[in-house]
Amino acid sequence: MADLKTPAINYVVLSGNLTRDPAIRNTQNGNSIATFTVASNKRYRDNNEQMQEEAHFVSVIARNKLAESCYRLLQKGSAVLIEGELQSRRWKIGESNAHEVVEIKARRVQFLNKNNKSDDVSLANNGNTNSSDDLAEADTPDEPSGKS
C-alpha cells in the first residue's frame, strides 16, 4: 500500500461577482495578465436553524487573450463562473516583508450577465458565434511557474 500515489488534481470552479474592475498589465515578454477579485457567497443554516450567509473573496489571474477579454468585458459587479486551478505565489520585499497569495489561475471564464454587444460576445467566444454561452477560454498554455 505504500506504493499508492494520489493523483495530481488541481481543479477549481467558482461563481460570484467581481468586487472591482479588472486590472491588466503586460509582462516583460509581452504577455497580458489580468487580475480581479470575485466575491462568492456561502449560505448555510446555523445551530438555531437560521439561514446565514458569508462572503468569501478570491483573487483570480487570467493570461493572454483570456486576460484581454476579461479586461474588456468585465466590470465591478459582473457575474462570472471561473474554471481553473489554484496557484500560490511567494515573494519578499526587502529583508523581512514576506508575502504569499493563493489565487485561481483561470482557464475559462463564463460571463453570466447578458450583454447586448454582439461584437463583444463573439470576441469573448474566440470568434465562435454558434455558442449561446458568453465565455472566454485560455488560448495558449500558461508560462512555466515562476514570477509573473
NUDO-870400 format. One record per residue (C-alpha): z, x, y; residue in three letters. Coordinates in pm, whole numbers, padded with zeros to 5 digits, always signed. Example, Ala and Ser with C-alpha at 12.3 -4.5 7.8 and 13.67 -1.06 7.14 Angstrom:
2
+00780+01230-00450ALA/+00714+01367-00106SER/
***
This chain:
148
+00000+00000+00000MET/+00044+00294+00234ALA/-00334+00335+00245ASP/-00390-00004+00411LEU/-00522+00018+00763LYS/-00505-00252+01025THR/-00840-00348+01175PRO/-00909-00236+01529ALA/-00938-00572+01703ILE/-00911-00597+02079ASN/-01049-00933+02193TYR/-00915-01148+02476VAL/-01015-01493+02603VAL/-00859-01619+02924LEU/-00929-01909+03156SER/-00795-01959+03504GLY/-00872-01940+03873ASN/-00933-01638+04096LEU/-00642-01560+04327THR/-00864-01371+04572ARG/-01230-01291+04632ASP/-01365-01019+04401PRO/-01380-00666+04540ALA/-01667-00435+04445ILE/-01717-00060+04461ARG/-01960+00196+04324ASN/-01870+00493+04108THR/-01999+00843+04184GLN/-02284+00789+03935ASN/-02389+00461+04099GLY/-02236+00201+03865ASN/-02085-00113+04018SER/-01727-00213+03942ILE/-01582-00548+04049ALA/-01213-00628+04031THR/-01033-00958+04071PHE/-00719-01136+03955THR/-00709-01457+03752VAL/-00411-01694+03752ALA/-00366-01872+03421SER/-00108-02148+03377ASN/+00110-02186+03069LYS/+00252-02533+03005ARG/+00544-02589+02770TYR/+00845-02811+02704ARG/+01184-02662+02781ASP/+01506-02722+02584ASN/+01554-03055+02767ASN/+01203-03171+02667GLU/+01088-03144+03028GLN/+00737-03012+03093MET/+00739-02673+03264GLN/+00456-02462+03399GLU/+00438-02086+03454GLU/+00160-01894+03622ALA/+00051-01561+03476HIS/-00160-01322+03682PHE/-00408-01097+03503VAL/-00629-00826+03654SER/-00995-00825+03547VAL/-01254-00548+03579ILE/-01630-00603+03539ALA/-01903-00339+03542ARG/-02270-00304+03638ASN/-02475-00629+03658LYS/-02178-00835+03547LEU/-01981-00692+03839ALA/-02261-00774+04083GLU/-02287-01134+03954SER/-01911-01184+03980CYS/-01902-01041+04331TYR/-02193-01255+04447ARG/-02099-01586+04280LEU/-01719-01599+04261LEU/-01461-01652+04530GLN/-01092-01727+04562LYS/-01018-02044+04363GLY/-01323-02020+04135SER/-01254-02136+03779ALA/-01365-01888+03512VAL/-01349-01821+03139LEU/-01323-01448+03069ILE/-01403-01283+02735GLU/-01333-00914+02696GLY/-01082-00660+02580GLU/-00753-00520+02703LEU/-00751-00175+02850GLN/-00473+00027+03006SER/-00508+00298+03264ARG/-00256+00554+03390ARG/-00275+00777+03691TRP/-00048+00982+03914LYS/-00039+01007+04288ILE/+00145+01321+04379GLY/+00423+01463+04164GLU/+00635+01156+04090SER/+00433+00839+04157ASN/+00305+00741+03812ALA/+00114+00412+03790HIS/-00003+00210+03492GLU/-00205-00110+03472VAL/-00313-00330+03182VAL/-00624-00533+03260GLU/-00906-00721+03094ILE/-01235-00534+03076LYS/-01474-00831+03096ALA/-01771-00852+02865ARG/-01860-01212+02952ARG/-01764-01433+03245VAL/-01840-01804+03237GLN/-01839-01972+03577PHE/-01670-02311+03530LEU/-01729-02455+03878ASN/-02058-02636+03916LYS/-02280-02458+04167ASN/-02578-02622+04335ASN/-02752-02292+04399LYS/-03003-02290+04111SER/-03126-01941+04206ASP/-02774-01804+04172ASP/-02719-01978+03838VAL/-03040-01837+03689SER/-02941-01488+03805LEU/-02596-01528+03651ALA/-02768-01618+03324ASN/-02965-01294+03342ASN/-03279-01495+03416GLY/-03236-01741+03126ASN/-03285-02083+03285THR/-03277-02265+02948ASN/-02898-02242+02922SER/-02675-02512+03066SER/-02378-02275+03086ASP/-02318-02079+03404ASP/-02232-01736+03268LEU/-02281-01367+03312ALA/-02257-01103+03044GLU/-02226-00728+03039ALA/-02578-00591+03013ASP/-02513-00234+02905THR/-02247-00056+02702PRO/-01949+00050+02905ASP/-01893+00405+03012GLU/-01661+00612+02795PRO/-01294+00551+02870SER/-01158+00761+03147GLY/-01121+00748+03518LYS/-01329+00487+03699SER/
***
